Amino acid sequence: MENNVQLFENQKIRTAWDAEKEKWYFSIVDVVGVLSESKDPVSYWRKMKQRLKSEGNETVTNCHTLKMTALDGKKRLTDVADIEQLLRIIQSIPSPKAEPFKMWLAQVGRERIEETMDPEQTIDRALDTYLRKGYSREWINQRLQAIQVRKELTDEWQDRGVKPGKEYAILTDEITRAWSGMSTREYKNYKGLKKQNLRDNMTTTEVVLTMLAETATKEISKQVKPDTFDKNKNVAKRGGSIAGNARRELEEEIGASIISNQNATQLSQVVTDMIESVSKDH
């Protein structure tokens, strides 16, 4: 578990990164202290936790503790929450600083309902998000196409009895390793990433090769019709290897690796970026 400290309005928010679960955890008392502006955030959180528990709030029940460095420099057990839990807790803070979050959560809920009724809005919002992050239109076009390719592949996996979640992740690892020489986790580490989406941090060439690997896997699967998970793994390796061969041929031609360690996002700014983004929008 990797511990860090982030700043918001010159106040420290202690965080911890769980590499195995790929999750950020935040000190609840630190976040509550910032948003509630309480002079005694420990007591504020203690009373708030008791109230939420009495109301049957499962979020508080599911929160756990981690050892974090206190003001006196000693490691002490501290209540922590992941992003989802933290947002639920923030909804219960009656403070002007918490209002932008509540408005943002309501907006997100409305957008998800709209996207369910009109899926095209999902694409429009994705395009707008990438543009605001500064991606080029060329990269965005490739990335949106890659999303469609991925969906076609997962539809094929579903038809072959592959289960979403862990099994999808295993097959994706096989494809990624076959074309890039690294597992998904190793690839993310190479780019200095943690929770960020690997594909959002790929160059255009890396995105194209990922698309080739997944398209090849889908087409082979349609022909072979694998009926066991092990057979699906074999197909994933074969599909990834096609893109792997293309990568090696291209690298031989240009005399350089096309696997880039560059990434498109800054690390360890989850809480600060989220707070600042919501505040600016409202």
Buried (B, 14 or more C-beta within 10 A) or exposed (E): EEBBEBEBEEEBBBBBBBEEEEBBBBBBBBBBBBBBEBEEBEEBBEEBBEEBEEEEBEBBEEBEEBBBBEEEEEEEEBBBBBBEBBBBBBEBBEBEBBBBBBEBBEEEEEEEEEBEEEEEBBEEEBBEEBEEEEBEEEBBBBBEEBBEBBEBBBEBBEEBEBEEEEBBEBBBBBBBBBBBBBBBBBBBBBBEBBBBEBBBBBBBBBBBBBBBBBBBBBBBBEEBEBEEBEBBBBBBBBBBBBBBEBBBEBEEEEEEEBBEEEBBBEEBEBBBBBBEEBEEEE
